[in-house]
Each structure stands twice: as structure tokens, then as C-alpha cells.
């Protein structure tokens, strides 16, 4: 028995699922990356030029949550928080510049607060949102997970015209042992580690590398 082409097509149609039943794979969001090379990244541009001049502005600490280092707390915590408020931005910037010069690819990395920007500049700036010394007592009595301190920053990457290219957030939480430890050396190290984290992000961003880990 022979079937007409129309009949064959109609018969085949019964074997196909309705269009609404065909699942579509959601396209991955490559503009918002969580828990990757930084805690949170929002990309406004798919890439940045590897031959840009990098200019970091010292991050501000105004309005940061000081946690146990707020006024009225234990003197050692308050003193540590005040020192990081004053010197933390420089600790971060110096570590950022050293690491980015090491990993590349940018020809020049500067830490400037003022002055004219070259046309091919990328400006990194931001603020400390948390400067928390934590508590040695809680670490002692509560164990390794208690009394943890933390530093958090939020920042942006912009071109010389001021166009926003990326936003980011990075936090460092380091839990000391049950016998505690000095607040300031640990917090300084956290500042430096965050600076290095941002440098690695910028390097990978310019090289087109994976930012998800």
C-alpha cells in the first residue's frame, strides 16, 4: 500500500511532542558570576583590553561595619579596626599592584589618587564594607568556628571615560585557632589577600580566562 506524502507527514506529526513540551536549556548567565574567582562579579563588558594602564584608587573605609572593633568595644579590637581604617586601603593597593605586575598582562599598574588618566586607563576603585576584628575569647571558648573576623570590599572597574565595565565583591574570613592570635597582623594579611584576589580577577578578565573558579 502506498501512502501520499501528506499522509506520511501527518502521521509523523503524531510522534512529535508539542512545541510547549520541548524543554529548552536555559542559557548560562555569563554576566553574573557568584563564588568564582571572586565572591561576586557582575560584568558589564565581555572583555577588557590587556594593554590598558591600570590605575587603582585607594579604597575608602568610610561607613564600614566595624563589628567588634566599633567604639566602646575592647581596646585591642578598636585599635586594630582603626588601624585598618587608616592603613588597610594602602595594604590592599600595594598587594594588588605587586600581584598584578607579577601575573600580567598589563604594561603599567599605578596607585593614584589624582591626576590625568591616559585614554587607555582602567580605573579600579571601591570601599571597605566590613572591618571586623572578631573575638579571641569566642575563638577560645567556642572553638575554631567562633569569633571569626572578616574584611569585605566592593569595587568597580571603569574606563577612562567613566563607563562601568564590571562590579565585584570580595570577602576574606580567616578563623584563627582556639588560642586566638593578634588582631592586626591577621587583618593586614586579609587586606593584602583581597588585593591579590582582585589582581587575579583583573588578569583573568583581560586574558579571557574562566572567572568561575
N, C-alpha and C positions, 0 to 999 in steps of 0.2 A: 504494500500500500504506500502510495506517495502522499506526502503532506505538502501543502502550499507553504511558501516562505512565511506568510503572515501567521499561519497556524503554529509554525515552529517557534516564532518569536513570542507569540502569546503564551505558549506552553512554557518556554524558558523563563518568562517573567514570573511565573508562579514559584519558581525555585529561588528567586532573589528576595532577600529581606527588604522590607520597606525602607525607604531612604532614612526615615527618622530612627530606624533601629540600628543603623550602621554607626558604630562607635567611632568617634574621632579622637585621636590622640591630641591632648592639649599641647600647644607649642610651648616649649620651656621659656620662662621669663629670664632673659639674659641681661635684663637691665636692673634687676634687684637680686642681690646675692646675700644670703644670710649664712653665717657660720662658715665662711670661706677663708680666704687669706686674711680678711678682717672680719670682725663680728657682723658688720652690716655695711653693704655697699650699694649705692644707687648710681647707676651710670646714666648720664645724660648724653654722652657721646660714645660711640663704639670703640674709639681708639684715641690715643694722644700721640703727638709726634715725638719720636725718640731723640730728635736733635734739638729739643726745646731747652731753654735755660730755666732751671728750676729755682724758684725763689720761695723760701719759707718765711712767713711772718711768724714771730713768736706768738704762740697760743696764749689767749687770755685766761686768767683764773678767776675773774670776777664772777660772783654768783655761784661758784662751785659748791656742791654739797660736801661739807667737811666731816660729816659723820661724827666719830668720837673725837675729832680734832677741833670741834667748834668751841667757841669761848665758853668758859665755865666747866670744861672737861679737865681731865688730868693734864698737868703742866707738860709732861713729856709728849703727849699726843698733840696738844695745842701748838707747842713749839715746832713739832715735825710738820704739821699741816701748814703753819705759817711759812716755814722754810720752803716747802714745796710750792706754795702760792707764789713766793718770791723767785725761786730759782728753778722750779720744775720746768717752765717753758724753755729755758736755756738747756737744761739737761736733755730734754726731748729733741730740741733742734740740733744740738751738737751730734747726738747719736744718729739722728736722721741723715744729716749731711755726710757723716763718716760712712754709714752703711750704703747710702745711695751712690757715693763715689766709688765704693767697692764693687757693687753689683751692676752699675750702669743702667742704661746705655747713655745717659745724658752727658753732654760735654762740660757742663758747668752747673754746680749746685751752690746756691748762696743762701745765707740767712740775713735778710734785710728787713728793716722796719720802715724804711722810707726810700725815696729816690725814684728816678725814672725807671720804667720797665722796658726791656727790649721787646720788640714786636713779637718775638717768638717765645716769650716767657710763659711759664705756667706757675701760678701762684697757689701755694698751699697755706691755708690759714684755718684757724678754728679756736676751740675753747675747751678747757677742762670742765667737765660737768660733775665730776666726783673726785674728791681728795680725802679718802677715809683711812686713817691710820689703823683702825681696828682696835682690838683689845688683847693685850698679852695675858691678862687674867683669865679671860674667857678661853683663850687658847690653852692655858694651863689646865683649867678645871674641866673644860668641855671637850678637850681632845683636838685632833688635827683639824676638824672641820669648823671649829668655833673661832670667833674673834677675827675672822679673816678681814684683811684690809683690801682696798681696791682703788684704782685710778681709772677714770674713763674720760675719753675725749671725743668730741665731734668735730668734723672738719669738712672742708670743701677743696676742690681743685677747680681753678678758673684760669682762663686765658688772659692775655694782657688787656683785652677789651672788657673783661669782667664777665664774660659768658660762663655760666656754670657747666662744668664738664662731668663732675662727679661729687657725691657726698659720701661720707663714711663715718662710722662709729667704731671705736676700738676700746676694749676694757682689759685690764690686767688684774686678776685676783690671784694672789700668791698666799697660800696658807703656810704659816710657819709651824714649827714643831711645838710640842706641848710645853717646852721650856721657853717659848716666846722668842725674843730677839729684839734688837734695836729697831725702832720705827723708821728712822730717817734713811739708813743705808738701803733698806728694802724698798722704800718708796722712791728713792732716787733710781734704783735699778729698774723699778716699774716704769718710770718716766723714760728712761733710756730704751727699755724694751719696746714701749709703744712707738717711740721714734723709729726704731729699726723695723717694726711691723709696717708702719706707713711707707717707709722706703721700699720694702719688698713689694708692697702693693703697687706703688707707682712704677717700679721697674717692670713688674709682670704686666701691668696695664699697657705700658709703652711697647713691650716686646710681643704683645698679643698672646700671652700665656694664659693658662687656666687660672681664674680667680676664685674657683670654688673650693680650693683646698690649700 
